[in-house]
Amino acid sequence: MPPNPIQSVGAVAIGRNEAPRLQRCLASIVGRVARVVYVDSGSTDNSVVLARRLGAHVVELDTSQPFTAARARNVGIEALTHLEPGLRYVQVVDGDCELVPGWLELATRRLDTKPRVAVVCGRRRERYPDATVFNRLMDMEWNTPVGEAHACGGDAMLRLDAFHQANGYNPTLICGEEPELCTRLRQLGHRIERLDHDMTRHDANITRFRQWWQRTTRSGWAFAQAAHLHSRTNPQALRRSRSIYLYGLVIPIIITILIHPTRGLSLLALLVYPLLIARVYRHRRRDRHDPPAHAMLYAAFCTLGKIPEALGQLRYTQHKRRGGQATLIEYKHPALNRTGAIP
């Protein structure tokens, strides 16, 4: 039997074609908070029916407007606060994640005792980190430093009054909406904290290099977006964007242009990449305490990822020049059941 629900907390889960993973997600939270709202973005599987059967209040997004995670969370939080006007906090969670026992209680206590903290998050872990190298990379990516943080990810507990003060997520963003919201919260004087506790288990199911490439391209878009929107208040975002362009675009172009005039000597500039790998490797070993093989894997893909990140930044720049609504950069396949069929 689940414990008594935490009456000051509600939850919003979002998803699209996540039925098997969504079942684990909702089962981990329904009955543990005052109310759960599930927001569906045009699923073609049985996600909506499943969510209702599990006891969640379901909101189906209007298909006439583009789907974004930011829009879904805003709509879900609006519905939640209408249904439960006395809530103080909201746990947001992606439909492919399952909350870890004890997280809700810990996060609630932290927000209760730290009024300046607007967002708390914990450790998101990959459910099957050894299934593919890409799952392993994602699990390592989420091993972020404990303590005060600049941003959170898609899973976090938010203080509702601070969320409304910041006017919620930016619904026009196709990715990177969480760090963008956190930037605005910090500008208002609020704090973001990463707690030393497991929060969710995530089921990435990334099995192909192309999926990793698309996800990394989306990350590049988000980095360029952050640098554009908050360059004055977030210089770290601007530095990261410039570094991506340097390693992912400028150096390869210079090497290519100078190959003939230098009779191939420009290829020596490729040595900058082993140096970058070594730097990332040392960081992962020293600060994250990764095993050597894992640290080398992360360092190699981090360096290779500069190319799709640079391409993602170029896509964002082109979008800003042309205007209009951006389209999602999707990398996940619909969730499959054990027979391989979409439920």
C-alpha positions as CSV (number, residue, x, y, z in Angstrom):
1,M,0.0,0.0,0.0
2,P,1.3,3.5,-0.8
3,P,1.9,5.9,2.1
4,N,-0.5,8.7,2.8
5,P,-0.4,11.3,-0.1
6,I,1.6,14.5,0.5
7,Q,-1.2,17.1,0.3
8,S,1.0,20.0,-0.5
9,V,2.4,18.4,-3.6
10,G,0.9,17.6,-7.0
11,A,2.5,16.0,-10.1
12,V,2.5,16.6,-13.8
13,A,3.7,13.9,-16.2
14,I,4.0,14.5,-19.9
15,G,4.5,12.0,-22.7
16,R,3.8,10.8,-26.2
17,N,3.6,7.1,-27.2
18,E,5.2,6.0,-23.9
19,A,2.6,3.5,-22.8
20,P,4.8,0.8,-21.1
21,R,7.1,3.3,-19.6
22,L,4.2,5.6,-18.7
23,Q,2.6,2.8,-16.7
24,R,5.8,2.6,-14.5
25,C,5.9,6.4,-14.3
26,L,2.3,6.9,-13.1
27,A,2.4,3.8,-10.8
28,S,5.3,5.4,-8.9
29,I,3.4,8.6,-8.1
30,V,-0.4,8.1,-8.2
31,G,-1.7,8.0,-4.6
32,R,1.6,9.5,-3.3
33,V,0.6,13.2,-3.9
34,A,-2.6,15.1,-3.8
35,R,-3.3,14.9,-7.6
36,V,-1.5,13.7,-10.7
37,V,-2.1,15.2,-14.1
38,Y,-0.9,13.5,-17.3
39,V,-0.6,15.7,-20.4
40,D,-0.6,13.8,-23.7
41,S,1.0,15.2,-26.9
42,G,-0.9,13.3,-29.6
43,S,-0.2,9.7,-28.7
44,T,-1.3,7.0,-31.1
45,D,-0.9,4.2,-28.6
46,N,-3.1,3.6,-25.5
47,S,-1.3,6.1,-23.3
48,V,-4.5,8.2,-22.6
49,V,-6.6,5.2,-21.7
50,L,-3.8,3.8,-19.5
51,A,-3.3,7.1,-17.7
52,R,-7.0,7.4,-16.9
53,R,-7.2,3.8,-15.7
54,L,-4.3,4.4,-13.4
55,G,-6.0,7.3,-11.8
56,A,-4.4,10.4,-13.4
57,H,-6.4,13.4,-14.6
58,V,-5.7,13.5,-18.4
59,V,-5.2,16.6,-20.6
60,E,-4.9,16.0,-24.3
61,L,-3.1,18.9,-26.0
62,D,-4.8,20.6,-28.9
63,T,-3.2,19.3,-32.1
64,S,-3.7,22.6,-33.9
65,Q,-0.6,24.0,-32.0
66,P,2.9,22.6,-32.2
67,F,3.8,20.2,-29.4
68,T,6.6,21.1,-27.0
69,A,7.5,19.8,-23.6
70,A,7.3,23.4,-22.2
71,R,3.8,23.8,-23.5
72,A,2.7,20.5,-22.1
73,R,4.1,21.2,-18.6
74,N,2.5,24.7,-18.5
75,V,-0.9,23.2,-19.5
76,G,-0.5,20.4,-16.9
77,I,0.5,22.8,-14.1
78,E,-2.4,25.1,-15.0
79,A,-4.9,22.2,-14.8
80,L,-3.3,20.9,-11.6
81,T,-3.6,24.2,-9.8
82,H,-7.2,24.6,-11.0
83,L,-8.1,21.1,-9.6
84,E,-6.0,21.6,-6.4
85,P,-5.7,25.3,-5.6
86,G,-4.0,24.7,-2.2
87,L,-0.9,23.1,-3.6
88,R,2.5,24.5,-2.8
89,Y,4.8,22.4,-5.0
90,V,4.6,20.4,-8.2
91,Q,6.7,17.4,-9.2
92,V,7.3,17.4,-13.0
93,V,8.3,14.2,-14.5
94,D,8.8,12.8,-18.1
95,G,6.6,9.8,-19.0
96,D,9.6,7.6,-19.6
97,C,10.8,8.1,-16.0
98,E,9.8,6.4,-12.7
99,L,10.1,8.2,-9.3
100,V,12.4,6.6,-6.8
101,P,10.8,5.8,-3.3
102,G,11.6,8.5,-0.8
103,W,12.3,11.2,-3.3
104,L,9.0,13.1,-2.8
105,E,9.3,13.2,0.9
106,L,12.9,14.4,0.8
107,A,12.2,17.1,-1.8
108,T,9.2,18.3,0.1
109,R,11.1,18.7,3.3
110,R,13.9,20.6,1.5
111,L,11.4,23.1,0.0
112,D,9.6,23.4,3.3
113,T,12.8,24.4,5.1
114,K,14.5,26.5,2.4
115,P,12.1,29.2,1.2
116,R,14.7,30.7,-1.2
117,V,15.0,27.4,-3.1
118,A,12.6,27.3,-6.0
119,V,13.6,24.0,-7.6
120,V,15.1,20.8,-6.2
121,C,16.2,17.9,-8.3
122,G,18.1,14.6,-7.6
123,R,20.0,12.0,-9.5
124,R,18.3,10.7,-12.6
125,R,19.6,7.2,-13.4
126,E,19.3,5.2,-16.6
127,R,17.3,2.0,-16.0
128,Y,19.4,-0.1,-18.4
129,P,22.8,1.7,-18.5
130,D,24.6,-1.4,-19.8
131,A,22.2,-2.0,-22.7
132,T,24.0,0.3,-25.1
133,V,26.9,2.7,-25.0
134,F,24.3,5.5,-25.6
135,N,22.4,4.6,-22.5
136,R,25.7,4.5,-20.5
137,L,26.5,8.0,-21.8
138,M,23.2,9.4,-20.7
139,D,23.5,7.9,-17.3
140,M,26.9,9.6,-16.9
141,E,25.6,12.9,-18.3
142,W,23.1,13.0,-15.4
143,N,25.7,12.5,-12.7
144,T,25.8,16.2,-11.9
145,P,27.4,18.0,-8.9
146,V,25.5,18.0,-5.6
147,G,24.6,21.4,-4.1
148,E,23.5,24.7,-5.6
149,A,23.0,24.4,-9.4
150,H,22.5,26.5,-12.4
151,A,19.7,24.4,-13.8
152,C,17.6,21.2,-13.5
153,G,16.4,18.7,-16.1
154,G,12.9,17.5,-17.0
155,D,12.4,15.9,-13.6
156,A,12.3,18.2,-10.6
157,M,10.1,19.5,-7.8
158,L,9.1,23.2,-8.3
159,R,7.8,25.8,-5.8
160,L,4.6,26.9,-7.5
161,D,4.6,30.6,-6.4
162,A,8.1,31.0,-7.8
163,F,7.1,29.1,-11.0
164,H,4.2,31.6,-11.5
165,Q,6.4,34.6,-10.6
166,A,8.7,33.5,-13.5
167,N,5.7,33.0,-15.8
168,G,6.4,29.3,-16.2
169,Y,8.2,27.6,-19.0
170,N,8.7,29.4,-22.4
171,P,6.2,27.4,-24.5
172,T,7.9,28.4,-27.8
173,L,11.1,26.5,-27.0
174,I,11.5,23.1,-28.6
175,C,14.2,22.1,-26.1
176,G,16.2,23.5,-23.2
177,E,13.1,24.9,-21.5
178,E,14.2,23.7,-18.1
179,P,17.6,25.6,-17.9
180,E,15.9,28.6,-19.5
181,L,13.3,28.7,-16.7
182,C,16.0,28.2,-14.1
183,T,17.9,31.1,-15.5
184,R,14.9,33.4,-15.0
185,L,14.2,32.0,-11.5
186,R,17.8,32.8,-10.5
187,Q,17.5,36.3,-11.9
188,L,14.5,36.7,-9.6
189,G,16.6,35.8,-6.6
190,H,15.6,32.1,-6.3
191,R,18.0,29.1,-6.0
192,I,18.2,25.8,-7.7
193,E,19.5,22.8,-5.7
194,R,20.7,19.3,-6.7
195,L,20.1,17.0,-3.8
196,D,22.3,14.0,-3.0
197,H,19.6,11.4,-3.5
198,D,18.3,9.3,-6.4
199,M,15.2,10.9,-8.0
200,T,14.1,9.0,-11.1
201,R,14.9,6.0,-13.2
202,H,14.9,6.8,-16.9
203,D,14.3,4.4,-19.8
204,A,16.1,5.9,-22.8
205,N,16.0,3.0,-25.1
206,I,18.6,4.6,-27.5
207,T,20.0,1.8,-29.6
208,R,21.3,3.5,-32.7
209,F,24.1,6.0,-33.4
210,R,21.7,8.1,-35.4
211,Q,19.5,8.6,-32.3
212,W,22.5,9.8,-30.3
213,W,23.5,12.1,-33.1
214,Q,19.9,13.6,-33.2
215,R,19.8,14.1,-29.5
216,T,23.2,15.8,-29.5
217,T,22.1,18.0,-32.3
218,R,19.2,19.0,-30.2
219,S,21.6,19.8,-27.3
220,G,23.5,22.1,-29.6
221,W,20.2,23.9,-30.5
222,A,19.6,24.4,-26.7
223,F,23.1,25.7,-26.1
224,A,22.8,28.3,-28.9
225,Q,19.3,29.2,-27.6
226,A,20.6,29.8,-24.1
227,A,23.4,32.0,-25.3
228,H,21.0,34.0,-27.4
229,L,18.3,34.5,-24.8
230,H,20.5,35.1,-21.8
231,S,24.0,36.1,-23.0
232,R,24.2,39.1,-20.5
233,T,23.1,37.2,-17.4
234,N,24.5,33.7,-18.3
235,P,28.1,34.2,-19.7
236,Q,28.7,30.5,-19.1
237,A,26.2,29.7,-21.9
238,L,27.9,32.1,-24.3
239,R,31.4,30.5,-23.6
240,R,30.0,27.0,-24.1
241,S,28.4,28.0,-27.4
242,R,31.7,29.5,-28.7
243,S,33.6,26.4,-27.6
244,I,31.2,24.2,-29.6
245,Y,31.7,26.3,-32.7
246,L,35.5,26.3,-32.3
247,Y,35.9,22.5,-31.9
248,G,32.9,21.4,-34.0
249,L,33.1,23.8,-36.9
250,V,35.9,26.3,-37.1
251,I,38.9,24.0,-36.6
252,P,37.6,21.4,-39.0
253,I,37.0,24.1,-41.7
254,I,40.4,25.6,-41.2
255,I,42.1,22.2,-41.5
256,T,40.2,21.4,-44.7
257,I,40.9,24.8,-46.3
258,L,44.6,24.6,-45.5
259,I,45.3,21.0,-46.4
260,H,46.5,21.8,-49.9
261,P,48.4,25.1,-49.2
262,T,50.2,23.5,-46.3
263,R,50.8,20.1,-48.0
264,G,48.9,18.4,-45.3
265,L,50.6,20.0,-42.4
266,S,47.2,21.5,-41.3
267,L,46.2,18.0,-40.2
268,L,48.5,18.4,-37.2
269,A,45.8,20.6,-35.8
270,L,43.8,17.5,-35.3
271,L,46.0,16.9,-32.3
272,V,43.8,19.3,-30.4
273,Y,41.1,16.7,-30.2
274,P,43.2,14.0,-28.3
275,L,44.1,16.9,-25.9
276,L,40.4,17.7,-25.4
277,I,39.7,14.0,-24.8
278,A,42.4,13.9,-22.2
279,R,41.0,17.0,-20.5
280,V,37.5,15.6,-20.3
281,Y,38.9,12.2,-19.2
282,R,40.8,13.8,-16.3
283,H,37.7,15.7,-15.2
284,R,35.5,12.6,-15.2
285,R,38.0,10.6,-13.2
286,R,38.8,13.4,-10.7
287,D,35.4,15.0,-10.2
288,R,32.9,12.2,-11.1
289,H,35.0,9.3,-10.0
290,D,34.1,7.3,-13.2
291,P,35.9,4.0,-13.9
292,P,38.7,4.5,-16.5
293,A,36.8,2.8,-19.3
294,H,33.6,4.8,-18.7
295,A,35.6,8.1,-18.4
296,M,37.3,7.4,-21.7
297,L,34.0,6.5,-23.4
298,Y,32.4,9.8,-22.2
299,A,35.5,11.8,-23.2
300,A,35.5,10.4,-26.7
301,F,31.8,10.9,-27.4
302,C,31.9,14.3,-25.7
303,T,34.6,15.4,-28.2
304,L,32.9,13.7,-31.2
305,G,29.6,15.4,-30.1
306,K,31.0,18.9,-30.8
307,I,30.2,18.3,-34.5
308,P,26.4,17.6,-34.1
309,E,26.3,20.2,-31.4
310,A,27.7,22.8,-33.9
311,L,25.2,21.7,-36.5
312,G,22.4,22.1,-34.0
313,Q,23.7,25.6,-33.2
314,L,23.7,26.4,-36.9
315,R,20.1,25.2,-37.2
316,Y,19.1,27.5,-34.4
317,T,20.8,30.5,-36.0
318,Q,19.1,29.8,-39.3
319,H,15.7,29.5,-37.5
320,K,16.2,32.9,-35.8
321,R,17.0,34.5,-39.1
322,R,14.0,33.0,-40.9
323,G,11.5,33.3,-38.0
324,G,8.4,31.2,-37.5
325,Q,7.8,28.2,-35.3
326,A,10.6,25.7,-34.8
327,T,9.9,22.0,-35.2
328,L,10.9,19.3,-32.7
329,I,14.2,17.5,-33.1
330,E,13.0,14.0,-32.2
331,Y,15.3,11.1,-31.5
332,K,13.2,8.5,-29.7
333,H,11.1,5.7,-31.2
334,P,7.6,4.9,-29.8
335,A,7.8,2.6,-26.8
336,L,7.4,-1.0,-27.7
337,N,6.0,-3.9,-25.7
338,R,7.7,-7.2,-25.3
339,T,6.4,-8.5,-28.6
340,G,7.9,-5.5,-30.4
341,A,4.5,-3.9,-31.2
342,I,3.3,-0.5,-30.3
343,P,0.6,-1.0,-27.6
